[in-house]
Amino acid sequence: MKTCATISFHALRVGRKPMRNFFERIVWQCVAAGLVDGSKIFMDSSLIQADASKNSIINMNSLKSQLNPHYQELEARLEELPEDGKGQGQLNRTHLSTTDPEASLVSKGKVRSQLSFKVHRAVDSRSEVITAAQVTSGAVNEGHLLPELIEQHTENTQSQVEVVVADSQYGTIKNYLECHDRGLKAHISPFRDAHRKNGRFSDEAFSYDPQDDVYLCLGGQRLKRTRYDRNREACQYQGKAKICKACSLRDKCTDSKTGRTLWRHLRQEEVRLMRDRAQSFRSKRDLRTRQHLMERSFARAVPLGFKRARWRRLWRVQIQEYLTAAIQNMMILVRYVKEPGTAISLAIKKAKDKWLNLPATCLALFTRKGPFPWADCCCIVVPR
């Protein structure tokens, strides 16, 4: 069997598609060994540092970039990227790395902004097998990858997802409706809007009157519908500026000069239903499990060089993630196969050979080798 170093050496030669097939084959071996349940998956993402220096960043609006043909070629390469792969923020729209144009500037917490990619994973709940993996630019919102990770998990495991567990970054209206249309249980924390983060009244504090199609605030004011946004598929409700300015609860409600505004989706009742289910006891239990489960998955990848990209360009970083996830899954597969009790129980559950009986199982327990094709041993089978 080829070593991991040999596979890594030939990875760039074979390309991304063969390495994806390699990752999917390892996942399927875990499924065949009974290590994947398939009904519940956990999702999360993590940043990895790109193999590029911040000194390579240029301003595309500067005169120098407009005159240099090399910079114009890099800008043309950036235009080939999809809209959701260029990164968010004004800085990523005007600045470009000449070393790796597909990496984007991202700052998280106390860490200063650096060129990064973002790894997205879906992990099965039974044995923490990585069933789906995707790499994007660092500034891409992880919530946009939820449908794609579900599709990858279903294709790789040939099982239907029933429960999706993720943090508040995935708790958008679009993802709630996506899970609702698929018939999935979304154990996802609701996304905290700007009002709730600032300690002001959230949208849930306002009551909706379906007869008059207005919202009632805590001060007794009626917020009427003002306009409809086709892109958001939502209607805007706004209070009068004069009333909001004279209200005694204004400091806890809004600081806008035009008054408090609310948005109501066309499928608001379905969104409310999914958010209420996300506050259930089982949902909160799964969210607590997700914290250490996903952190453990990314922590196990750190000794494999996860924190920094080995190569440049997005497709090469995707190959690195396929290799890392495949190695982690192989370690899980080997660990469970080495355990005699676990391996034998899985073999008995899946075996269809009518000659597999109790004496053979007892012999396997004493020899610490089970009736497996790869055991390289002979088992004495006593026929019935």
N, C-alpha and C positions, 0 to 999 in steps of 0.2 A: 504493500500500500504506500502511495506517495505521501511524503511528509507535508505538513502545512507550509513549510518554507518553499517546497517545490511547487505546490499549488499556487502560492502567492507569486512566485517567479513567473509562471506561465499564465497568470490571470489576465494580464494586459494583452497578451497575444491572442487568447481565445475570445476575448470580448465580454460584454455584459450579459448577453443572452445565455451563453453556456454556463456562466457562473450563477445566474439565476436558476437555471435548471438544476445545478448542483445543490443549491440551497433548498429548492423545492423537493428534491429527492431525499435529502436528509430529513426534512419535515415529514415526508411520507413514511420513512422508516420509523420515525417516532410514533406516527399514527398506527402503523402495523404492530408495533410493540405494545400498544395500549396506553401510551403516555400522554395522549391528547384526548380531551373530552370533546372540545369543539363547540359546546353550547354557550360558554361564557369566555369572553376575552377582555383583557385589560389593555388600554392604550395610553401611550405617553410619548414624549419626544425629548431629545437632548441635543445640545449644541456641541459641535466639534470644531476645533480650530483649523482653518484652511492653511494649506502650505503656501502662504503668500505673506509678504511683509506689508505693513501699512505705508511704507515708503513708496510702494508701487501704485498708490491711489492717486488718480488725477481728476481734475474738474473738467467735465466734458463741455461746460459752457465757456471755458476760458479760450482766449485767442490762440494759445499754443496748440490746443487739441484740435482746433479747426484747421490749422495750417499743416500739421504733421499728418502725412498719409497713414502712418502706422497707427495713430490714435483713431483715425477715421475707420480703419479696418476693425479695430477692437469694438468700436461703437456699433458697427454693422453686425458683428457677432453677438452683441448684446440684444439687438433687435430680433434675432432669431429665437430668443427664449420666449416661452409662454408668458402671458400677462401675470399669472400668479407666481412665476419663478424669478421675477426680477427683484423681489423684495419690496417691503413697505417703507414709507418714510421719504421725505424730500431728499435726504442725504444720499440714499441709494439710487434715486432717480437722476441725480446730477453728478455723482462720483462713480468712478469705475477703476477697478484694479487691472493694471496691465499684465500682471502675472497670472491671475485667475479671475477673469471677468464674471464668472458665474457665482463667485462668493460674494456675500453681502456683509455690510457692517452691522453688527448687532451688539448692544450693550445689555447686560443682565445683572441686576442688583448693583453691587459695588464694583463689579468688573467693568473696566473701560471698554469702549467699543472696539471690536476686532473683527477681522474677516472670518466668517464662519459659514459652515453648512449645518443643516439640521437633520437628524436621524429620527424617523418615526417608526414605532414598533407596535405590533399587536402580539400579546403574550397570552397563551392558553392558561387556564386556571388550574389544571390538574397537576402538571409537573413543571410549569413555567417554561414550556417550549415556545420559542419564538416562531410564530406561524406566518407573519407578514412583516416586511421591512421595506422602507422607502426613504430616499434621501432627497432633500430639496435645498434651495438656498436658505441661508440662516434666518432671513427676515420673513419667511412665509409663515402664515398663521397655521398652527398645527390642527386647528379645527376644520380646515378645508380638506384634510386627508382622511377624515372618518369614513366616507363612502368607499374610498379606494382601499383602505385597509380591510374593511369588511369583505370586499370582493376578493382580495388576495387570500384572506383566511379561508373563505368558502371554497375557492379554487384549489388551494394547497392541501386542505384537509378533507375535502368532499363531505363536509358536515355543515349543517345550518346553524347560524348564530342565533341565540335566543336572548342573551344579556350582553350589553356593552357597558363597560365601566371605564370612566375617564374623569378628569378633573374639570374645573370650571372653564378652562380655555376651549373645551369642546362643547360647552353648554350654550350654544347659540340656537336661535329659533330654527335655522335651516337644519341643523343636526337633529333637533327634537322632531321635526316633521319628517326627516329622513328615516329615523327609527320608527316613527308612527306608521309610515307608509309600508315599511318592511315588516311590520308586526313584531318589532323588537322591544325589549325592556331597556330603557335608557337610564342606567344608574349613573347619571352625569350631574355634577353640581351645576346649578344655574349660574350663568355668567353675571358677575356683579357689575351693574351699570355705574356711571359716574356719580349719580346722586347717592347711591348707597355707599360708595367708597368715601364720599365726603361727609357722611353722617346725616344726610338729608333724607327726606321722605322718598321711598322708592315708589315705583309704579304700582306695586301691590297695595299701597296705602290708599289709593283712589278707587272708588266704587263706580261701576259702569251701569248706566240705565239703558237697557236695550230699547225701551219704548220711545224715548226721546233722542236716543243715540248721542248721549252726552256722558261726561265723567263728572263726578261730584268729589270735590276735594274736602279736606278736613275742616276748612274754613267755611264750607257751605257754598262755594262758588261752582258754577257750571262751566265746564270746559267743552266748548263746541268743536265740531269737526271743521277744519279749515282747508285741508288739501289732501290729495292722495299721491303717494310715491309709487310709481310703477315698478321701479327696481327693487324696492324693499317689500312690495306688495302689502303696504300698510298705510293706514290713515293717520293723519296728525290731528291732535286735539289740543287746543290752546285756550288759556284763560285771558281775560282782559288785563292789559298792562296796568291800568289805573287801580283796579281792584287788588291785584297782586301787590302793588307798591304800598297800598294802605293796609294790607293784611298784617295781623300781629304774628303770624306763623311764617312770615316771608323768609326769615333767616334760616329756618329749618326746611324750607321748601325749594327755593331757587334764588339765584342772584342775577337772573336774566332781566334785562330792561323791558323785554317784550312780554314777560309773563311765563308761567310754567307751561311746558309742552309735554304731551304724551303721545306715544305711538301705539296703535292697535293693529295687529296683523289680521288679515282676512280670515285666517284659520286660528284665531286667538283661543277659542275654546279647546281645540286640540292641543295647542301649546300649553295651555293652563293644565290640562289633564296630564301631560307628560311631565311637567314640572312638579305637580303634586305627587306623582308616583316616584319621582326622584328624591323625595323627602321621606320615603318609607324607611322602616327599620332595616330591611334587607339591603336597601340602597346605601344607607349610611355604613352598614357593616362592610359592604364590598368596597366602599370608598376608603375605609380605614385599611383594608387589606391591600388596596392598590398602592398606597403610599410606600410600604416596605417592599412589595413585590416588584414594582417597576424600578425602584431604586436599586434593588438587588440585581436585576437584570442588567442595568447599565454599569453597575459596579463590577460585575464579573467580566465585563468587556474591557475594563481599564487596563489590566495586564496584557491584553492583546493589542494595545496601541489604539484604543478607541478615541482618546481625547484629541488626537491630532491626525489630520489627513496625511496619508503617505504619498498620495499623488495629487495632481491638479486636474481640474475640470470635473464636472458633476458626474459624468458617467463612470469615471475612475473611482470616485468616492463611493458610488453605488456598489461597485465591485468590492471595495474594501468592506462595506457593511454586509454584503452577502457572505463574504468569507468569515467575518467576525460572528455573525449570527449562526452560520453553519457549524463553526467550531464549538460555540456554546451549546448548540443542540446535540452535537456528538458527545460532548462531555456529559450531558444529562443522560443520553442513551447508554453510554458506557457505565455510568454510575448505577443505573437501575438494573442493567443486565448483570453486573457483578454481584448484586444482592441475591443470594440463592432463593430466599422466600418470595421476594417480589417477582423474580424472573419465572419461577416455577408456577406461581399463581396465575401469571399472565399467559403462560403456555397452556396450562390446563383449561383456562377460560376460552382460549381461541382454538385449541386443538380439536380436530374432527376425526382423528384416527381412532378407530374402534378398539385398537390394541393398547391404547394408553390407559393403564389401570393403576390401581393402588400399589402393587409391588414395585412397578417401575418408578413411581413417584418416591417411594421410600428409598429405593436405591439411589435416586438422584440426590436426595437430601443427605445421604451419607457420603457420597462422592463429591458433593458440592458442584455437580454438573448436571444440568437438566437435559431432557430429550430435545435438544435444539439442533438444527442442521449444522451450526458452526462449532459444536462442542468438541469435535474430533475425538469422540469416545464412543464406546459401545455400551448400550444399556441392555440389561437382561430383562426381557419382557415375558411375563408369565401369562399365557393365554387363558381366557376364561373357560 
